[in-house]
Amino acid sequence: MIICTKNMDYRLASQCQFVKTQVMVNCEKERASVLCMKALANRGRLDTVSQQMASHPQYLESFLRTQHYILYMDGPLPLPYRHYIAVMAAARHHCRYLVSLHSAQFLRVGGDPLWLQGLEAAPPRLQHLDHINQVLAHQPWLTARSHIQALLKTGEQCWSLAELVQAVVLLAHVHSLCSFVFGSDSDCTPSPRVHHGTPPGYCLCDAANGNTALSHHPAGSVEKGPRRRSLDSSSDVACLREQIPKSQEEMKEREEEEAELSADPSRFVTDPEFGYQEFARREEDHFQVFRLQDYSWEDHGFSLVNRLYSDIGHLLDERFRNVASLPSPHSPDIKRAIWNYIHCFYGIRYDDYDYGEVNRLLERGLKLYIKAVACYPDSSKTPLCPLSWVPINGSEKVHVNLLVMEARLQAELLYALRAITQYMIA
């Protein structure tokens, strides 16, 4: 009998590749499941925004690690300040979901309830952040050295450089998250019950199908650096399963508390008419295009922010790298076109990129959607196109929304960090 070893080798290689693929898929599902259970144990609820992020567990892990570090780990700003700044940032885009969420967290970490009456009730130091908040949110190219100087040299109410850097990172983080909330169509109603309630019929076994969910606020669930403990063991999973029912018992009480804190975002907004304007169509000539060869994240922003706010540069860089490497039906050329197109809205240009690729690779409907999510994440305004009409399927939409969020975050950081650099060398 003649045996064709070539065919056998081919079949064996195919089987090995299939097994390897299945192992990788199962690992990702288990990872998402563990993250899901951990969030349930710590907070007892799920939200629709994180459900969508959880379709990319590796990205979600880096997102939660960064958010937890900014809001709860070591840093110059006290915890109530951090959540109040998050409220201010979310209010610029009238994002009731995030305003309500951080208002509740503000009280839980000991914040003064009187501050939630409106921006004028907050300490002058926080009020002084209002201008840079609105500029970064809507027209970041206006961010200048003078803004930094005014905050660092305002008498008894001045900010330290380390405090300001953390505040700027937090503002940019929440502004960009508003875009994801808007793109996910998760801010349609002011009721926190809609946003935070567990979806009907949801159970942990849904994680096996990729329908995992996580809370925006990990509440101590993620630690930084090497101290972050792995949760891959069966004992960890069993422990978390035991904690979940106890946490869920508190869900109703917490939801009622947060429902009372659905603060009107307008309380925290001054100059509500200030918003995004077309950078390419502005009449002023004194705002030059931001060229990446002169100031980039890799060569300038990363090292500066990491030096002034320890470790945050590594965490942010991990997010940027993760979103760039997400599995997607889009080709690398399309992903790059989306990223560069978003940066164009904010006057950021790459000299080595042919911008004709944007029109060749991105359909008009997709471009309208991207611009609406990136530039107009405001539930009080009509977007450029209806979010219910999106020329992409659900998983692709999540991927596009993540690209929008991260590209916008990097754009705001580049302008803010460049202004800080100009202040330091002046």
C-alpha positions as CSV (number, residue, x, y, z in Angstrom):
1,M,0.0,0.0,0.0
2,I,1.3,3.4,-1.0
3,I,1.1,6.1,1.6
4,C,1.2,9.7,0.5
5,T,3.2,11.3,3.2
6,K,2.8,14.7,1.7
7,N,-0.9,14.7,2.1
8,M,-0.6,13.3,5.6
9,D,1.7,16.1,6.5
10,Y,-0.6,18.6,5.1
11,R,-3.6,17.2,7.0
12,L,-1.6,17.0,10.2
13,A,-0.5,20.6,9.8
14,S,-4.0,21.7,9.2
15,Q,-5.3,19.9,12.3
16,C,-2.5,21.4,14.4
17,Q,-3.4,24.9,13.1
18,F,-7.1,24.2,13.9
19,V,-6.3,23.1,17.4
20,K,-4.0,26.1,17.9
21,T,-6.8,28.4,16.7
22,Q,-9.4,26.8,19.0
23,V,-7.1,27.1,22.0
24,M,-6.5,30.8,21.3
25,V,-10.3,31.4,20.9
26,N,-11.1,29.6,24.1
27,C,-8.4,31.5,26.0
28,E,-9.9,34.8,24.8
29,K,-13.4,33.6,25.8
30,E,-12.2,32.5,29.2
31,R,-10.3,35.8,29.7
32,A,-13.5,37.7,28.8
33,S,-15.5,35.5,31.1
34,V,-13.2,36.1,34.1
35,L,-13.2,39.9,33.4
36,C,-17.0,39.8,33.3
37,M,-17.3,37.9,36.6
38,K,-14.8,40.2,38.3
39,A,-16.8,43.2,37.3
40,L,-20.0,41.6,38.6
41,A,-18.4,40.7,41.9
42,N,-17.1,44.2,42.4
43,R,-20.0,46.3,41.2
44,G,-23.0,44.0,40.8
45,R,-24.1,45.5,37.5
46,L,-23.3,45.6,33.8
47,D,-23.6,48.4,31.3
48,T,-24.2,48.4,27.6
49,V,-21.1,50.4,26.7
50,S,-18.7,47.9,28.3
51,Q,-20.7,45.0,26.8
52,Q,-19.5,46.3,23.5
53,M,-15.9,46.9,24.6
54,A,-15.8,43.3,26.0
55,S,-16.0,41.9,22.4
56,H,-12.3,42.8,22.4
57,P,-11.0,41.5,25.8
58,Q,-7.3,42.5,25.3
59,Y,-8.3,46.1,24.5
60,L,-10.8,46.2,27.3
61,E,-8.3,45.0,29.8
62,S,-5.9,47.9,28.9
63,F,-8.8,50.4,28.9
64,L,-9.9,49.4,32.4
65,R,-6.4,49.4,33.7
66,T,-5.8,52.9,32.4
67,Q,-9.2,54.2,33.7
68,H,-8.6,52.6,37.2
69,Y,-5.2,54.1,37.4
70,I,-6.4,57.6,36.5
71,L,-9.3,57.5,38.9
72,Y,-8.1,55.5,41.9
73,M,-4.4,54.8,42.0
74,D,-1.5,57.0,43.3
75,G,-1.6,60.5,41.9
76,P,-1.5,64.2,43.0
77,L,-5.2,64.8,42.8
78,P,-7.6,63.7,45.6
79,L,-10.3,61.2,44.6
80,P,-13.2,63.7,44.8
81,Y,-11.4,66.1,42.5
82,R,-10.9,63.3,39.9
83,H,-14.5,62.4,39.7
84,Y,-15.6,66.0,39.7
85,I,-13.3,66.7,36.8
86,A,-14.8,63.7,35.0
87,V,-18.2,65.3,35.6
88,M,-17.0,68.5,34.1
89,A,-15.6,66.8,31.1
90,A,-18.7,64.7,30.4
91,A,-21.0,67.7,30.8
92,R,-19.3,69.5,27.9
93,H,-20.9,66.9,25.7
94,H,-24.1,66.6,27.7
95,C,-23.4,63.0,28.4
96,R,-25.9,62.2,31.2
97,Y,-24.6,58.7,31.5
98,L,-21.1,59.7,32.5
99,V,-22.3,62.8,34.5
100,S,-24.5,60.6,36.6
101,L,-21.9,57.8,37.0
102,H,-19.2,60.1,38.2
103,S,-21.5,62.2,40.4
104,A,-22.3,59.0,42.3
105,Q,-18.7,58.0,42.5
106,F,-17.8,61.6,43.6
107,L,-20.1,61.1,46.7
108,R,-18.8,57.6,47.4
109,V,-15.3,58.8,47.7
110,G,-16.3,61.6,50.1
111,G,-17.1,64.5,47.8
112,D,-19.1,67.5,49.1
113,P,-22.7,67.1,47.8
114,L,-23.0,70.9,47.5
115,W,-20.5,70.9,44.6
116,L,-23.0,68.9,42.5
117,Q,-25.4,71.9,42.6
118,G,-23.3,73.3,39.7
119,L,-19.9,74.5,38.7
120,E,-20.2,77.8,40.6
121,A,-20.5,75.7,43.8
122,A,-17.1,74.0,43.3
123,P,-13.8,75.3,44.6
124,P,-12.2,78.1,42.5
125,R,-9.3,75.8,41.6
126,L,-11.8,73.4,39.8
127,Q,-13.6,76.3,38.2
128,H,-10.3,77.5,36.7
129,L,-10.2,74.3,34.7
130,D,-13.4,75.2,32.8
131,H,-11.7,77.0,29.9
132,I,-9.2,74.4,29.1
133,N,-11.9,71.8,29.5
134,Q,-14.1,73.4,26.8
135,V,-11.2,74.0,24.5
136,L,-9.9,70.5,24.7
137,A,-13.4,69.1,24.2
138,H,-14.3,71.1,21.1
139,Q,-11.3,72.9,19.6
140,P,-8.1,71.5,21.0
141,W,-6.0,73.4,18.5
142,L,-6.7,76.5,20.6
143,T,-4.8,75.0,23.6
144,A,-1.9,77.4,24.2
145,R,1.0,77.9,26.6
146,S,-1.0,80.9,28.1
147,H,-3.7,78.5,29.3
148,I,-1.1,76.4,31.1
149,Q,0.6,79.4,32.6
150,A,-2.7,80.8,33.9
151,L,-3.4,77.6,35.7
152,L,0.0,77.2,37.2
153,K,0.3,80.8,38.3
154,T,-3.0,81.8,39.8
155,G,-2.0,82.8,43.4
156,E,-3.3,80.6,46.2
157,Q,-5.6,78.7,43.7
158,C,-2.8,77.7,41.4
159,W,-2.2,74.1,40.2
160,S,1.0,72.2,40.4
161,L,2.4,70.8,37.1
162,A,1.8,67.2,38.3
163,E,-1.8,68.0,39.2
164,L,-2.5,69.7,35.9
165,V,-1.1,66.8,33.9
166,Q,-3.3,64.3,35.7
167,A,-6.3,66.7,35.2
168,V,-5.6,67.0,31.5
169,V,-5.2,63.3,31.0
170,L,-8.6,62.8,32.8
171,L,-10.3,65.4,30.7
172,A,-9.1,63.9,27.5
173,H,-10.0,60.4,28.6
174,V,-13.6,61.4,29.5
175,H,-14.1,63.5,26.3
176,S,-13.1,60.6,24.1
177,L,-15.2,58.2,26.1
178,C,-18.2,60.4,25.4
179,S,-17.6,59.7,21.7
180,F,-17.8,55.9,22.4
181,V,-21.0,56.4,24.5
182,F,-22.5,58.4,21.8
183,G,-21.5,56.0,19.0
184,S,-22.8,53.1,21.1
185,D,-26.1,54.9,21.4
186,S,-26.0,54.4,25.2
187,D,-26.9,57.9,26.2
188,C,-30.4,58.0,24.7
189,T,-32.1,58.4,28.1
190,P,-31.2,60.2,31.3
191,S,-32.2,57.2,33.5
192,P,-29.2,55.5,35.1
193,R,-31.3,52.3,35.4
194,V,-31.2,51.9,31.6
195,H,-27.5,52.3,31.5
196,H,-26.4,50.3,34.5
197,G,-29.0,47.6,34.8
198,T,-28.2,44.1,33.9
199,P,-29.7,43.2,30.5
200,P,-32.7,40.9,30.8
201,G,-31.8,37.3,30.6
202,Y,-28.1,37.9,30.7
203,C,-25.9,35.3,32.4
204,L,-22.3,34.5,32.7
205,C,-22.5,31.7,30.2
206,D,-23.1,34.4,27.5
207,A,-19.4,35.0,27.8
208,A,-18.7,31.8,26.0
209,N,-20.5,33.3,23.0
210,G,-18.6,36.5,23.2
211,N,-21.4,38.5,24.7
212,T,-19.5,39.5,27.8
213,A,-20.1,42.7,29.7
214,L,-18.2,44.8,32.2
215,S,-18.7,47.9,34.3
216,H,-17.0,51.1,33.3
217,H,-15.8,51.4,36.9
218,P,-13.7,48.4,38.0
219,A,-13.8,49.7,41.6
220,G,-10.4,48.4,42.6
221,S,-10.5,45.4,40.4
222,V,-7.4,46.2,38.3
223,E,-4.0,46.9,39.8
224,K,-1.1,48.4,38.0
225,G,2.2,46.9,36.8
226,P,3.5,43.6,38.2
227,R,1.2,43.8,41.2
228,R,-1.8,42.9,39.0
229,R,-2.7,39.4,39.8
230,S,-3.7,36.8,37.2
231,L,-7.3,35.5,37.4
232,D,-6.9,32.5,35.2
233,S,-7.2,29.8,37.9
234,S,-10.4,27.9,38.6
235,S,-10.2,28.9,42.3
236,D,-10.3,32.6,41.3
237,V,-13.4,32.0,39.1
238,A,-15.2,30.0,41.8
239,C,-14.5,32.7,44.4
240,L,-15.9,35.4,42.0
241,R,-19.0,33.3,41.4
242,E,-19.6,33.2,45.2
243,Q,-19.3,37.0,45.4
244,I,-21.6,37.9,42.6
245,P,-24.9,37.1,44.4
246,K,-23.9,39.2,47.4
247,S,-23.0,42.2,45.1
248,Q,-26.3,41.9,43.1
249,E,-28.3,42.2,46.3
250,E,-27.1,45.8,46.6
251,M,-27.9,46.6,42.9
252,K,-31.4,48.0,43.5
253,E,-30.3,50.2,46.4
254,R,-27.4,51.6,44.3
255,E,-29.5,52.2,41.2
256,E,-32.0,54.2,43.3
257,E,-29.2,56.3,44.7
258,E,-27.8,57.0,41.3
259,A,-31.2,57.7,39.8
260,E,-31.4,60.6,42.3
261,L,-28.0,61.9,41.0
262,S,-28.9,62.2,37.4
263,A,-27.6,65.7,37.4
264,D,-28.5,68.1,34.6
265,P,-25.2,68.4,32.7
266,S,-25.9,72.1,32.0
267,R,-25.1,72.9,35.6
268,F,-21.5,72.2,35.0
269,V,-21.2,74.1,31.6
270,T,-20.4,77.7,30.9
271,D,-20.6,79.1,27.4
272,P,-22.8,76.3,26.0
273,E,-22.7,77.7,22.5
274,F,-18.9,77.0,22.3
275,G,-18.5,73.8,20.2
276,Y,-16.6,72.1,17.4
277,Q,-15.8,74.2,14.3
278,E,-14.4,73.0,11.0
279,F,-10.6,73.3,11.3
280,A,-10.1,73.1,7.6
281,R,-12.7,75.9,6.9
282,R,-11.8,78.4,9.6
283,E,-11.0,81.9,8.4
284,E,-8.2,82.5,10.8
285,D,-4.7,82.0,9.4
286,H,-2.8,82.0,12.7
287,F,-3.7,78.4,13.6
288,Q,-1.2,76.2,11.8
289,V,-1.6,72.6,11.0
290,F,-0.2,70.3,13.7
291,R,2.6,68.3,12.0
292,L,3.5,65.0,13.6
293,Q,7.1,65.3,12.5
294,D,7.4,68.3,14.8
295,Y,5.6,66.8,17.9
296,S,4.5,63.2,18.0
297,W,3.2,60.9,20.7
298,E,6.1,58.4,20.2
299,D,8.9,61.0,20.3
300,H,7.6,63.7,22.6
301,G,4.2,63.2,24.3
302,F,4.9,59.7,25.7
303,S,8.1,60.7,27.5
304,L,6.8,64.0,28.9
305,V,3.5,62.6,30.3
306,N,5.3,59.5,31.7
307,R,7.8,61.8,33.5
308,L,5.3,64.1,35.0
309,Y,2.6,61.4,35.8
310,S,4.4,58.2,36.5
311,D,3.4,55.1,34.5
312,I,0.5,56.7,32.7
313,G,2.5,57.0,29.5
314,H,2.9,53.2,29.4
315,L,-0.8,52.6,30.1
316,L,-1.9,55.0,27.4
317,D,0.6,53.7,24.9
318,E,-0.7,50.2,25.5
319,R,-4.2,51.4,24.6
320,F,-3.0,52.9,21.4
321,R,-1.1,49.8,20.4
322,N,-4.0,47.5,21.3
323,V,-6.6,49.4,19.3
324,A,-4.2,49.3,16.3
325,S,-3.9,45.6,16.5
326,L,-7.5,44.6,17.1
327,P,-8.8,41.8,14.9
328,S,-11.0,43.4,12.3
329,P,-12.4,42.8,8.8
330,H,-10.9,46.1,7.9
331,S,-7.5,46.1,6.2
332,P,-4.6,47.9,7.9
333,D,-4.9,50.6,5.2
334,I,-8.6,51.2,6.1
335,K,-7.8,51.4,9.8
336,R,-5.0,53.9,9.1
337,A,-7.3,55.9,6.9
338,I,-9.9,56.1,9.7
339,W,-7.3,57.1,12.3
340,N,-5.8,59.8,10.0
341,Y,-9.2,61.1,9.0
342,I,-10.1,61.6,12.6
343,H,-6.9,63.5,13.3
344,C,-7.7,65.7,10.3
345,F,-10.7,67.0,12.1
346,Y,-8.4,68.4,14.7
347,G,-5.8,69.8,12.4
348,I,-3.2,67.0,12.8
349,R,-1.5,65.9,9.6
350,Y,1.0,63.2,8.6
351,D,3.5,64.4,6.0
352,D,4.1,60.8,4.8
353,Y,0.5,60.0,4.2
354,D,-1.5,60.3,1.0
355,Y,-4.8,61.7,2.1
356,G,-6.4,60.7,-1.2
357,E,-6.5,57.3,0.4
358,V,-9.3,58.5,2.8
359,N,-11.7,59.1,-0.1
360,R,-10.7,56.0,-1.9
361,L,-11.1,53.7,1.1
362,L,-13.9,55.1,3.2
363,E,-17.4,55.3,1.9
364,R,-19.3,58.6,2.4
365,G,-21.8,57.1,4.9
366,L,-19.0,55.8,7.0
367,K,-17.2,59.1,6.9
368,L,-20.3,61.0,8.1
369,Y,-20.7,58.5,10.9
370,I,-17.1,58.9,12.0
371,K,-17.3,62.6,12.0
372,A,-20.5,62.7,14.0
373,V,-19.1,60.4,16.7
374,A,-15.8,62.2,16.8
375,C,-16.9,65.8,16.7
376,Y,-20.5,65.9,17.9
377,P,-20.9,63.5,20.8
378,D,-23.6,65.6,22.3
379,S,-27.0,64.1,23.1
380,S,-28.6,67.6,22.9
381,K,-27.6,68.2,19.3
382,T,-28.6,66.4,16.0
383,P,-25.7,64.4,14.6
384,L,-24.6,64.6,11.0
385,C,-26.2,61.3,10.3
386,P,-28.7,59.1,12.2
387,L,-26.8,56.7,14.5
388,S,-29.5,54.1,13.7
389,W,-28.3,54.2,10.1
390,V,-24.8,52.9,10.0
391,P,-23.2,51.3,6.9
392,I,-21.4,48.7,9.0
393,N,-22.5,45.7,11.1
394,G,-22.4,45.6,14.9
395,S,-18.9,44.2,15.5
396,E,-17.4,46.6,12.9
397,K,-19.2,49.5,14.5
398,V,-17.6,48.7,17.9
399,H,-14.2,48.6,16.2
400,V,-14.8,51.9,14.5
401,N,-16.0,53.5,17.7
402,L,-12.8,52.3,19.5
403,L,-10.7,53.8,16.8
404,V,-12.6,57.1,17.1
405,M,-12.1,57.1,20.8
406,E,-8.4,56.4,20.8
407,A,-7.6,58.7,17.9
408,R,-9.5,61.5,19.6
409,L,-7.8,60.9,23.0
410,Q,-4.4,61.0,21.4
411,A,-5.2,64.2,19.5
412,E,-6.3,66.1,22.7
413,L,-3.2,64.8,24.5
414,L,-0.9,66.0,21.8
415,Y,-2.2,69.5,21.9
416,A,-2.2,69.7,25.7
417,L,1.3,68.2,26.1
418,R,2.7,70.4,23.4
419,A,1.4,73.5,25.3
420,I,2.9,72.1,28.5
421,T,6.2,71.6,26.7
422,Q,6.1,75.1,25.4
423,Y,5.5,76.4,28.9
424,M,8.4,74.4,30.4
425,I,11.0,75.6,27.8
426,A,9.8,79.3,27.7
